[in-house]
Amino acid sequence: MKKLIYLPLIFVVLVSCEKERQEVKVKYEISNAYSQTEINYRNSEGNIISETIDFESIEDVWNFSYSDNRGEIVYISTRYTDTTSSVNVRILVDGKIYKQGSSNNEPNKYITVSGTIPY
């Protein structure tokens, strides 16, 4: 009988000891581009960083990684001007694709991928 009383107590203690990990690894990735591409992205301090990258071949990949907390905003936006270019944009959270977007032969169109890191 005493064992039955302790069983729920042990369960509550074990569950309360498990803390959900709050910090995750965020990775922005640009691929499938082969021309000059403007990139704007949010870093862990909440600042928007702007870069222009000259992709020389479709095999070139640009990425930026950092750690952030669940519930924080992730944001990346790209644009190219070459009429024959393309771009794939991905946000990965802990190595898994969270959101993605792409464009093919659509110059001067912003491809924006954003969201809130899920819990």
Contact map, one row per residue, 1 for C-alpha under 8 A:
11111000000000000000000000000000000000000000000000000000000000000000000000000000000000000000000000000000000000000000000
11111100000000000000000000000000000000000000000000000000000000000000000000000000000000000000000000000000000000000000000
11111110000000000000000000000000000000000000000000000000000000000000000000000000000000000000000000000000000000000000000
11111111000000000000000000000000000000000000000000000000000000000000000000000000000000000000000000000000000000000000000
11111111100000000000000000000000000000000000000000000000000000000000000000000000000000000000000000000000000000000000000
01111111110000000000000000000000000000000000000000000000000000000000000000000000000000000000000000000000000000000000000
00111111111000000000000000000000000000000000000000000000000000000000000000000000000000000000000000000000000000000000000
00011111111100000000000000000000000000000000000000000000000000000000000000000000000000000000000000000000000000000000000
00001111111110000000000000000000000000000000000000000000000000000000000000000000000000000000000000000000000000000000000
00000111111111000000000000000000000000000000000000000000000000000000000000000000000000000000000000000000000000000000000
00000011111111100000000000000000000000000000000000000000000000000000000000000000000000000000000000000000000000000000000
00000001111111110000000000000000000000000000000000000000000000000000000000000000000000000000000000000000000000000000000
00000000111111111000000000000000000000000000000000000000000000000000000000000000000000000000000000000000000000000000000
00000000011111111100000000000000000000000000000000000000000000000000000000000000000000000000000000000000000000000000000
00000000001111111100000000000000000000000000000000000000000000000000000000000000000000000000000000000000000000000000000
00000000000111111110000000000000000000000000000000000000000000000000000000000000000000000000000000000000000000000000000
00000000000011111110000000000000000000000000000000000000000000000000000000000000000000000000000000000000000000000000000
00000000000001111111000000000000000000000000000000000000000000000000000000000000000000000000000000000000000000000000000
00000000000000011111100000000000000000000000000000000000000000000000000000000000000000000000000000000000000000000000000
00000000000000000111110000000000000000000000000000000000000000000000000000000000000000000000000000000000000000000000000
00000000000000000011111100000000000000000000000000000000000000000000000000000000000000000000000000000000000000000000000
00000000000000000001111100000000000000000000000000000000000000000000110000000000000000000000000000000000000000000000001
00000000000000000000111110000000000000000000000000000000000000000011110000000000000000000000000000000000000000000000000
00000000000000000000111111000000000000000000000000000000000000000011110000000000000000000000110000000000000000000000000
00000000000000000000001111100000000000000000000000000000000000001111000000000000000000000000111000000000000000000000000
00000000000000000000000111110000000000000000000000000000000000001111000000000000000000000011111000000000000000000000000
00000000000000000000000011111000000000000000000000000000000000111100000000000000000000000011101000000000000000000000000
00000000000000000000000001111100000000000000000000000000000000111000000000010000000000001111000000000000000000000000000
00000000000000000000000000111110000000000000000000000000000011110000000000000000000000001111000000000000000000000000000
00000000000000000000000000011111100000000000000000000000000011100000000000000000000000111100000000000000000000000000000
00000000000000000000000000001111100000000000000000000000011111000000000000000000000000111000000000000000000000000000000
00000000000000000000000000000111110000000000000000000000011110000000000000000000000001110000000000000000000000000000000
00000000000000000000000000000111111010000000000000000010111100000000000000000000000011110000000000000000000000000000000
00000000000000000000000000000001111100000000000000000111110100000000000000000000000011000000000000000000000000000000000
00000000000000000000000000000000111110000000000000000111100000000000000000000001010010000000000000000000000000000000000
00000000000000000000000000000000011111000000000000011110000000000000000000000001110000000000000000000000000000000000000
00000000000000000000000000000000101111100000000000011110000000000000000000000111100000000000000000000000000000000000000
00000000000000000000000000000000000111110000000001111000000000000000000000000111000000000000000000000000000000000000000
00000000000000000000000000000000000011111000000001111000000000000000000000011110000000000000000000000000000000000000000
00000000000000000000000000000000000001111100000111100000000000000000000000011100000000000000000000000000000000000000000
00000000000000000000000000000000000000111110000111000000000000000000000000111000000000000000000000000000000000000000000
00000000000000000000000000000000000000011111111110000000000000000000000001110000000000000000000000000000000000000000000
00000000000000000000000000000000000000001111111110000000000000000100000000000000000000000000000000000000000000000000000
00000000000000000000000000000000000000000111111000000000000000000111000000000000000000000000000000000000000000000000000
00000000000000000000000000000000000000000111111000000000000000000000000000000000000000000000000000000000000000000000000
00000000000000000000000000000000000000000111111100000000000000000000000000000000000000000000000000000000000000000000000
00000000000000000000000000000000000000000111111110000000000000000000000000000000000000000000000000000000000000000000000
00000000000000000000000000000000000000011110011111000000000000000000000000000000000000000000000000000000000000000000000
00000000000000000000000000000000000000011110001111100000000000000000000000000000000000000000000000000000000000000000000
00000000000000000000000000000000000001111000000111110000000000000000000000000000000000000000000000000000000000000000000
00000000000000000000000000000000000001110000000011111000000000000000000000000000000000000000000000000000000000000000000
00000000000000000000000000000000000111100000000001111100000000000000000000000000000000000000000000000000000000000000000
00000000000000000000000000000000000111100000000000111110000000000000000000000000000000000000000000000000000000000000000
00000000000000000000000000000000011110000000000000011111000000000000000000000000000000000000000000000000000000000000000
00000000000000000000000000000000111110000000000000001111110100000000000000000000000000000000000000000000000000000000000
00000000000000000000000000000000011000000000000000000111110100000000000000000000000000000000000000000000000000000000000
00000000000000000000000000000000111000000000000000000011111100000000000000000000000000000000000000000000000000000000000
00000000000000000000000000000011110000000000000000000011111100000000000000000000000000000000000000000000000000000000000
00000000000000000000000000000011100000000000000000000000111110000000000000000000000000000000000000000000000000000000000
00000000000000000000000000000011110000000000000000000011111111000000000000000000000000000000000000000000000000000000000
00000000000000000000000000001111000000000000000000000000001111100000000000000000000000000000000000000000000000000000000
00000000000000000000000000001110000000000000000000000000000111110000000000000000000000000000000000000000000000000000000
00000000000000000000000000111100000000000000000000000000000011111000000000000000000000000000000000000000000000000000000
00000000000000000000000000111000000000000000000000000000000001111100000000000000000000000000000000000000000000000000000
00000000000000000000000011110000000000000000000000000000000000111110000000000000000000000000000000000000000000000000000
00000000000000000000000011100000000000000011000000000000000000011111000000000000000000000000000000000000000000000000000
00000000000000000000001111000000000000000001000000000000000000001111100000000000000000000000000000000000000000000000000
00000000000000000000001111000000000000000001000000000000000000000111110100000000000000000000000000000000000000000000000
00000000000000000000011100000000000000000000000000000000000000000011111100000000000000000000000000000000000000000000100
00000000000000000000011100000000000000000000000000000000000000000001111100000000000000000000000000000000000000000001111
00000000000000000000000000000000000000000000000000000000000000000000111110000000000000000000000000000000000000000001111
00000000000000000000000000000000000000000000000000000000000000000001111111000000000000000000000000000000000000000001100
00000000000000000000000000000000000000000000000000000000000000000000001111100000000000000000000000000000000000000111100
00000000000000000000000000000000000000000100000000000000000000000000000111110000000000000010000000000000000000000111100
00000000000000000000000000000000000000001100000000000000000000000000000011111000000000000000000000000000000000011110000
00000000000000000000000000010000000000111100000000000000000000000000000001111100000000001010000000000000000000011100000
00000000000000000000000000000000000000111000000000000000000000000000000000111110000000000000000000000000000001111000000
00000000000000000000000000000000000011110000000000000000000000000000000000011111000000001000000000000000000001110000000
00000000000000000000000000000000000011100000000000000000000000000000000000001111100000000000000000000000001111100000000
00000000000000000000000000000000001111000000000000000000000000000000000000000111110011000000000000000000001110000000000
00000000000000000000000000000000000110000000000000000000000000000000000000000011111010000000000000000000001100000000000
00000000000000000000000000000000001100000000000000000000000000000000000000000001111110000000000000000000101000000000000
00000000000000000000000000000000000000000000000000000000000000000000000000000000111110000000000000000000111000000000000
00000000000000000000000000000000000000000000000000000000000000000000000000000000011111000000000000000001111000000000000
00000000000000000000000000000000111000000000000000000000000000000000000000000001111111100000000000000001111000000000000
00000000000000000000000000000001110000000000000000000000000000000000000000000001000111110000000000000111110000000000000
00000000000000000000000000000111100000000000000000000000000000000000000000000000000011111000000000000111000000000000000
00000000000000000000000000000111100000000000000000000000000000000000000000000000000001111100000000011110000000000000000
00000000000000000000000000011110000000000000000000000000000000000000000000010100000000111110000000011100000000101000000
00000000000000000000000000011100000000000000000000000000000000000000000000000000000000011111000011111000000000001000000
00000000000000000000000001111000000000000000000000000000000000000000000001010000000000001111100011110000000000001100000
00000000000000000000000001111000000000000000000000000000000000000000000000000000000000000111111111100000000000000000000
00000000000000000000000111100000000000000000000000000000000000000000000000000000000000000011111111000000000000000000100
00000000000000000000000111000000000000000000000000000000000000000000000000000000000000000001111100000000000000000000000
00000000000000000000000011100000000000000000000000000000000000000000000000000000000000000001111110000000000000000000000
00000000000000000000000000000000000000000000000000000000000000000000000000000000000000000001111111000000000000000000000
00000000000000000000000000000000000000000000000000000000000000000000000000000000000000000111101111110000000000000000000
00000000000000000000000000000000000000000000000000000000000000000000000000000000000000000111100111110000000000000000000
00000000000000000000000000000000000000000000000000000000000000000000000000000000000000000111000011111000000000001110000
00000000000000000000000000000000000000000000000000000000000000000000000000000000000000011110000011111100000000001000000
00000000000000000000000000000000000000000000000000000000000000000000000000000000000000011100000000111110000000111000000
00000000000000000000000000000000000000000000000000000000000000000000000000000000000001111000000000011111000000100000000
00000000000000000000000000000000000000000000000000000000000000000000000000000000000001110000000000001111110000100000000
00000000000000000000000000000000000000000000000000000000000000000000000000000000000111100000000000000111110000000000000
00000000000000000000000000000000000000000000000000000000000000000000000000000000011111000000000000000011111000000000000
00000000000000000000000000000000000000000000000000000000000000000000000000000000001111000000000000000011111110000000000
00000000000000000000000000000000000000000000000000000000000000000000000000000011111110000000000000000000111110000000000
00000000000000000000000000000000000000000000000000000000000000000000000000000011100000000000000000000000011111000000000
00000000000000000000000000000000000000000000000000000000000000000000000000000011000000000000000000000000011111100000000
00000000000000000000000000000000000000000000000000000000000000000000000000001110000000000000000000000000000111110000000
00000000000000000000000000000000000000000000000000000000000000000000000000001110000000001000000000001110000011111000000
00000000000000000000000000000000000000000000000000000000000000000000000000111100000000000000000000001000000001111100000
00000000000000000000000000000000000000000000000000000000000000000000000000111000000000001110000000111000000000111110000
00000000000000000000000000000000000000000000000000000000000000000000000011110000000000000010000000100000000000011111000
00000000000000000000000000000000000000000000000000000000000000000000000011100000000000000000000000100000000000001111100
00000000000000000000000000000000000000000000000000000000000000000000011111000000000000000000000000000000000000000111110
00000000000000000000000000000000000000000000000000000000000000000000111111000000000000000000100000000000000000000011111
00000000000000000000000000000000000000000000000000000000000000000000011000000000000000000000000000000000000000000001111
00000000000000000000010000000000000000000000000000000000000000000000011000000000000000000000000000000000000000000000111
